Amino acid sequence: MEKILFNLKKNIDSYWNMKDNLNHCDIKFTVEKVIEYLDKGKIRVISYSEEKKLIINEWIKKAILIYFKIKKPKLIEFGSLKFFDKIPLKKNYIGVRGVRGVRGVRGVRGVRGVRGVRVVPTAIARYGSYISKNVILMPSYVNIGAFIGKESMIDTWATIGSCAQIGERVHISGGVGIGGVLEPLQSSPVIIGNNAFIGSRCIIVEGVIVEEEAVLGANVVITSSTKIIDVTNDKSIISKGLIPKRSVVIPGSYPKKFKSGTYYVPCALIIGKRKESTDKKTSLNQVLREYKISV
């Protein structure tokens, strides 16, 4: 597999600066193979080095962007629903082959690779996104290149942007917006760690990282420039772009001077920590009650 991926990367990099002949059969085969591997979870836009340093696989982003160029819009029909788009919708929720570690479900005959995914009408996931085992998609939207870890819940009207990475057992509440990114190529996608809870109507964009077991209350908005203020000690600590693991976060604001006067600017306040010692679900329920978090 490593040799296959090495050759795919080499070819994609060589095609990237081409402006003509993108519809050549070799280019189409290579690009569509990359998207197929994304769709099956064999590759991801991010990976980690042995030192656990984040790596952005830019060549995969390049493949997605070339895919947009070579695909032609066409009518897509699912029963009475009709769409007109370049990218097909995801279909392989049942009977997926080529994904290791996936087994059938008892009581289901004649179906290979049932993954326990539940997709509620009218949830939409684009081809090239990966939906892991036992994920629940309420009426929501998952874009190409995104990765949803096992047993996660994407609740009603939530949107998962292109290349966003959602961990395992994550709850993305109703109306949440997880930003996507394809360009600049070196930009990191939004990453949500395992067992995190993202409250209703939160917006997380521009490569922000929410580490494992963090809890975000309703309406928290975080961009790469948003101040994240830890107010749990005598002196506040200000950071940007990263919510540390097990943090409990609510929306806040702080005064900022402008030429026309002083106004209040949104920020995110870290007001506590979720206990590591207790069961994940018990810990979540306790922290929501303890800090009176609106979700």
Secondary structure, DSSP 8 states (H G I E B T S, - for coil): -HHHHHHHHHHHHHHTT--S-TT-HHHHHHHHHHHHHHHTTS--SEEE-TT--EEE-HHHHHHHHHHHHH---EEEEETTEEEEESS-B--TTSS--S-TT----TT--S-S-----EE-TT-EEBTT-EE-TT-EE-S-EE-TT-EE-TT-EE-TT-EE-TT-EE-TT-EE-TT-EE----SSTT----EE-TT-EE-TT-EE-TT-EE-TT-EE-TT-EE-TT--EEE-SSSS-EEE-SEE-TTEEEEEEEEEEEETTEEEEEEEEEEEEE--SSS-HHHHHHHHHHHTT---
